[in-house]
Amino acid sequence: MPTIINNPPGSPNNDSSSAGLIIGLILIIAVLVLFFVYGLPALRNNASKGTTINVPDKVDVNVNKQPGY
């Protein structure tokens, strides 16, 4: 004969408020706002600057041999 296990139902006082959900949504919205206000402009400025290297067109090399050397 098989054994049947009946789990008892949960307690009827599971009246949980959705405060955790609301706080989570507020935090996600705050992080997104901070990313758009500070993150995207910082990424845009770093990408446009890049590395600047100045190379002159001509290099003047004056090598004067002094007497005795």
C-alpha positions as CSV (number, residue, x, y, z in Angstrom):
1,M,0.0,0.0,0.0
2,P,1.5,3.4,-1.0
3,T,2.2,6.1,1.6
4,I,0.5,9.4,1.0
5,I,2.0,12.5,2.5
6,N,-0.3,15.5,2.7
7,N,1.5,18.8,3.3
8,P,-0.4,21.2,5.5
9,P,-1.6,24.4,3.8
10,G,0.2,27.6,4.6
11,S,-1.0,29.8,7.5
12,P,-3.9,32.0,6.5
13,N,-2.1,35.1,7.9
14,N,0.1,35.6,4.9
15,D,-1.0,39.2,4.4
16,S,2.3,40.6,3.2
17,S,2.5,44.1,1.9
18,S,4.2,45.0,-1.3
19,A,6.6,47.3,0.4
20,G,9.6,45.3,-0.7
21,L,8.5,45.4,-4.3
22,I,7.9,49.2,-4.1
23,I,11.3,49.8,-2.5
24,G,13.0,47.7,-5.1
25,L,11.3,49.5,-8.0
26,I,12.3,52.9,-6.5
27,L,15.9,51.7,-6.2
28,I,16.0,50.5,-9.8
29,I,14.6,53.8,-11.0
30,A,17.1,55.8,-9.0
31,V,20.0,53.8,-10.4
32,L,18.7,54.3,-13.9
33,V,18.3,58.0,-13.4
34,L,21.9,58.3,-12.0
35,F,23.2,56.3,-14.9
36,F,21.6,58.6,-17.5
37,V,22.6,61.8,-15.6
38,Y,26.2,60.9,-14.8
39,G,27.2,57.7,-16.6
40,L,26.3,58.4,-20.2
41,P,28.0,61.9,-20.3
42,A,31.1,60.5,-18.7
43,L,31.2,57.7,-21.3
44,R,30.6,60.1,-24.2
45,N,33.4,62.5,-23.0
46,N,36.0,59.7,-22.7
47,A,35.1,58.2,-26.1
48,S,35.5,61.5,-27.9
49,K,38.8,62.6,-26.4
50,G,40.9,59.6,-27.0
51,T,44.7,59.8,-27.1
52,T,46.3,62.8,-28.7
53,I,49.8,62.6,-30.2
54,N,51.4,65.6,-31.7
55,V,54.1,64.8,-34.3
56,P,56.0,67.7,-35.9
57,D,56.3,67.9,-39.7
58,K,60.1,68.5,-39.6
59,V,62.7,67.6,-37.0
60,D,65.7,70.0,-36.9
61,V,68.7,68.0,-35.9
62,N,71.8,70.2,-35.7
63,V,74.8,68.1,-35.0
64,N,77.9,70.2,-34.8
65,K,81.1,68.4,-34.3
66,Q,83.3,70.3,-31.9
67,P,87.1,70.3,-32.4
68,G,88.9,67.8,-30.3
69,Y,86.3,65.1,-30.1
